[in-house]
Amino acid sequence: MEARLRLENSMITDIHRKLTDIFSSRSPATVSSFNVAVLLLLGWADVVTGNYSLIIFYLIPVSLSAWFIGRRTGILFCFLAIVVRFAADEFSSSFSFSHSMLHYWNVSIEFVFLLIMSLLFSALKKNLDSEKTLASHDSLTGALNRRSFFDLAEYELNRSYRYDLPFTVAYIDLDNFKDVNDNLGHRTGDELLVAIVSSIRASTRSTDILARFGGDEFVILLPATSGEAAIVLLEKVRDNLNELVFRNNWPVTFSIGAATYSNSFQSIDEAVQKADEIMYSVKRSGKNRFLHREFRGMTNG
């Protein structure tokens, strides 16, 4: 019995994974078109079968719409499903209760059933998305956490290697952040961290990957970014950060170390470690500085 349950759970998981692979990459228009086609097919089947209820199969377009498009589209397909059901009953010559109160009551129950299932599917999807976000992002600042950074960075690193593109890793550490917590309070410290992430995001590109690595440490991966371009971008990041803390009278500065890799393949762990070492050399030399180094022709291992 236990083996059978495991097999059934495995089959359900495989079906869910395949559906996700098929529809998650499709546009809402494509998913909606598919669901309309399924509704029309079910309407034709309703006409052919007559008295046999196929309401369970109407869950297919309703659930797909609610899951992959959204709550409102799921509700819309509930109404469309009932319209198709009514139309099928009108064309079905074998249905003997077409205009009876019992028929309207049954259709109403079917609509409520579809509506409840649609709302459940959309709520479940929203909760799963929220859990994924919480699992992959820092709860305070909204930046990626360490684990998610390495997952995304590994992909970008492999892409850089495949197409012979340079990439840059920058390590940012706040100087004197402990003084903010001790003298101004942890609430101010939290506000500072959130503002820093917002400033970095506003200064970087949508393709850049930002993560919070520690209490006051942040890492940025700049894909397809040469040393010259990285210097320009990171100087902008530093200038905006300095302006932010000056405007709010926060007694912190920034030590930034960056490493650019050209014509080389370095593991993401080693690339981050190298940027960290450069940042610490800034710390040892007096803090509040940006230091960049470029590495060429290095091989992995």
C-alpha positions in Angstrom: 0.0 0.0 0.0 2.8 2.4 0.9 4.6 1.6 -2.3 1.5 2.3 -4.3 1.1 5.7 -2.6 4.7 6.6 -3.3 4.1 5.6 -7.0 1.0 7.7 -7.2 2.7 10.7 -5.5 5.6 10.3 -8.0 3.2 10.3 -10.9 1.5 13.4 -9.7 4.8 15.1 -9.2 5.9 14.2 -12.7 2.7 15.5 -14.2 2.9 18.7 -12.3 6.6 19.2 -13.4 5.7 18.5 -17.0 2.8 20.9 -17.0 5.0 23.6 -15.3 7.7 23.1 -18.0 5.1 23.4 -20.8 3.1 26.3 -19.6 5.3 28.4 -17.4 7.4 29.6 -20.4 4.2 30.4 -22.4 2.6 33.8 -22.6 -0.8 34.4 -21.0 -2.3 34.7 -24.5 -1.0 31.3 -25.5 -2.3 29.6 -22.3 -5.7 31.3 -22.8 -5.9 30.2 -26.4 -5.1 26.6 -25.4 -7.8 26.7 -22.6 -10.4 28.1 -25.0 -9.6 25.2 -27.4 -10.0 22.7 -24.5 -13.4 24.3 -23.6 -14.7 24.0 -27.1 -13.5 20.3 -27.2 -15.3 19.7 -23.9 -18.4 21.4 -25.2 -18.4 19.1 -28.3 -17.9 16.1 -26.0 -20.8 17.3 -23.8 -23.1 17.4 -26.9 -22.0 13.9 -27.9 -22.3 12.2 -24.5 -25.6 13.9 -23.6 -26.5 13.0 -20.0 -23.0 12.3 -18.8 -21.5 15.1 -16.8 -18.0 16.1 -17.8 -17.7 18.9 -15.2 -14.6 17.4 -13.7 -12.8 17.9 -17.0 -13.7 21.6 -17.1 -11.3 21.9 -14.2 -8.4 21.6 -16.7 -8.8 25.0 -18.4 -10.0 26.6 -15.2 -7.1 25.4 -13.1 -4.5 26.1 -15.8 -5.8 29.7 -16.1 -5.8 30.2 -12.3 -2.4 28.8 -11.9 -0.4 30.1 -14.8 -2.2 33.4 -15.5 -4.0 34.6 -12.4 -7.0 34.7 -10.2 -9.1 37.0 -12.5 -8.5 34.8 -15.6 -9.4 31.7 -13.6 -12.7 33.3 -12.6 -13.3 34.3 -16.2 -12.9 30.7 -17.4 -15.4 29.6 -14.8 -18.0 31.7 -16.5 -16.9 30.6 -19.9 -17.1 27.0 -18.8 -20.7 27.4 -17.7 -21.6 29.2 -20.9 -20.2 26.3 -22.9 -22.1 23.9 -20.7 -25.4 25.8 -21.4 -24.7 25.9 -25.1 -23.9 22.1 -25.2 -27.2 21.4 -23.4 -29.1 23.4 -26.0 -27.5 21.4 -28.8 -27.9 18.0 -27.1 -31.0 16.2 -28.3 -30.7 13.5 -25.6 -30.8 15.9 -22.6 -34.4 15.8 -21.2 -34.1 18.4 -18.4 -32.7 21.3 -20.5 -35.0 24.0 -19.2 -36.1 22.6 -15.9 -35.3 24.1 -12.5 -33.3 21.0 -11.6 -31.0 21.7 -14.6 -30.4 25.3 -13.6 -29.7 24.2 -10.1 -27.2 21.6 -11.3 -25.4 24.1 -13.5 -25.3 26.6 -10.6 -23.7 24.0 -8.4 -21.2 23.2 -11.1 -20.3 26.9 -11.4 -19.8 27.2 -7.6 -17.6 24.1 -7.7 -15.4 25.5 -10.5 -15.2 28.9 -8.8 -14.1 27.4 -5.5 -11.4 25.3 -7.2 -10.2 28.2 -9.3 -9.8 30.4 -6.1 -8.0 27.5 -4.4 -5.6 27.0 -7.3 -4.8 30.8 -7.5 -4.4 31.0 -3.7 -2.1 28.0 -3.7 0.0 29.4 -6.5 0.3 32.8 -4.7 1.4 31.0 -1.5 4.0 28.9 -3.3 5.4 32.0 -5.0 5.6 33.8 -1.7 7.4 30.8 -0.1 9.9 30.7 -3.0 10.6 34.4 -2.6 11.1 34.0 1.2 13.4 31.0 0.6 15.5 32.8 -2.0 15.6 36.4 -0.7 16.8 38.2 2.4 13.8 38.9 4.5 14.9 42.4 5.5 16.3 44.0 2.3 14.7 41.8 -0.4 18.1 41.1 -2.0 19.0 37.5 -2.9 20.4 35.4 -0.1 23.7 33.6 -0.4 22.4 30.3 -1.7 20.2 31.8 -4.4 23.1 34.0 -5.5 25.4 31.0 -6.1 22.6 29.2 -8.0 22.1 32.2 -10.4 25.7 33.1 -10.6 26.7 29.6 -11.6 24.4 29.9 -14.6 25.9 33.3 -15.6 29.4 32.0 -15.1 28.8 29.1 -17.4 27.3 31.4 -20.0 30.4 33.7 -19.8 32.6 30.7 -20.3 30.5 29.3 -23.2 30.5 32.7 -25.1 33.9 33.9 -24.0 32.4 36.9 -22.1 34.1 38.8 -19.2 32.4 39.0 -15.9 32.9 41.0 -12.7 32.3 40.2 -9.0 32.1 43.1 -6.5 32.2 42.7 -2.7 30.9 45.7 -0.7 31.4 46.0 3.0 30.0 48.8 5.2 32.6 50.5 7.4 31.6 51.3 11.0 28.1 49.7 10.6 28.3 48.5 14.3 28.5 52.1 15.4 25.1 52.7 13.7 23.5 49.9 15.6 25.1 50.9 18.9 24.5 54.6 18.7 21.4 55.0 16.6 19.6 51.7 17.2 19.0 48.6 15.3 15.9 50.1 13.6 18.1 52.7 12.0 20.5 50.0 11.0 17.8 48.1 9.3 16.6 51.3 7.5 20.2 51.8 6.3 20.5 48.3 4.9 17.2 48.5 3.1 18.2 51.9 1.6 21.5 50.6 0.5 19.9 47.7 -1.5 17.5 50.2 -3.1 20.4 52.5 -4.1 22.5 49.6 -5.5 19.5 48.3 -7.5 18.9 51.8 -8.9 22.5 52.1 -9.9 22.9 48.7 -11.6 21.3 46.9 -14.5 18.4 44.5 -14.5 20.8 41.7 -15.5 23.1 42.3 -12.6 22.7 40.0 -9.5 22.7 41.5 -6.0 22.9 39.5 -2.8 23.3 40.1 0.9 26.0 37.9 2.2 26.2 38.9 5.8 25.0 41.5 8.2 26.7 44.4 6.4 28.2 42.7 3.3 26.8 42.6 -0.2 28.0 41.0 -3.4 27.2 42.0 -7.0 27.8 39.9 -10.1 28.1 41.9 -13.3 27.6 39.5 -16.2 29.2 40.3 -19.6 31.0 43.2 -18.0 34.6 44.1 -18.8 37.0 45.8 -16.4 36.6 49.2 -17.8 32.8 49.0 -17.8 32.8 47.5 -14.3 34.8 50.4 -13.0 32.4 53.0 -14.4 29.4 51.1 -13.1 30.8 50.5 -9.6 32.0 54.1 -9.3 28.5 55.1 -9.9 27.3 52.7 -7.3 29.8 54.0 -4.8 28.9 57.7 -5.5 25.2 57.0 -5.0 25.8 55.2 -1.8 28.0 58.0 -0.4 25.3 60.5 -1.4 22.7 58.3 0.4 24.5 58.1 3.7 25.5 61.8 3.6 21.9 62.9 3.0 20.7 60.8 5.9 23.7 61.7 8.2 24.6 58.0 8.6 28.2 57.6 9.9 29.2 54.8 7.5 31.5 54.5 4.5 32.0 51.7 1.9 35.0 49.4 1.2 34.5 47.8 -2.2 36.7 45.2 -3.9 36.0 44.0 -7.4 37.5 41.3 -9.6 37.0 41.1 -13.4 37.8 37.9 -15.3 38.5 38.0 -19.0 39.3 35.0 -21.2 39.2 32.8 -18.2 37.0 30.4 -16.3 36.9 30.7 -12.5 34.5 28.9 -10.2 32.0 31.3 -8.6 33.3 30.4 -5.1 36.8 31.4 -6.1 35.6 34.6 -7.9 33.7 35.8 -4.8 36.6 34.9 -2.6 39.0 36.9 -4.7 36.7 39.9 -4.6 36.5 39.5 -0.8 40.3 39.5 -0.6 40.5 42.7 -2.6 37.9 44.3 -0.3 39.9 43.3 2.8 43.0 44.8 1.3 40.9 48.0 1.1 40.0 47.6 4.7 43.6 47.1 5.8 44.7 50.2 3.8 42.3 52.6 5.6 38.7 51.7 4.4 36.4 53.9 2.3 37.9 53.1 -1.0 37.1 51.2 -4.2 39.8 48.8 -5.6 39.5 46.8 -8.8 41.7 44.2 -10.3 41.5 42.3 -13.6 42.5 38.7 -14.2 43.2 37.3 -17.7 44.0 33.9 -19.0 43.2 32.0 -15.8 41.9 28.5 -15.9 39.6 26.7 -13.6 41.4 24.6 -10.9 
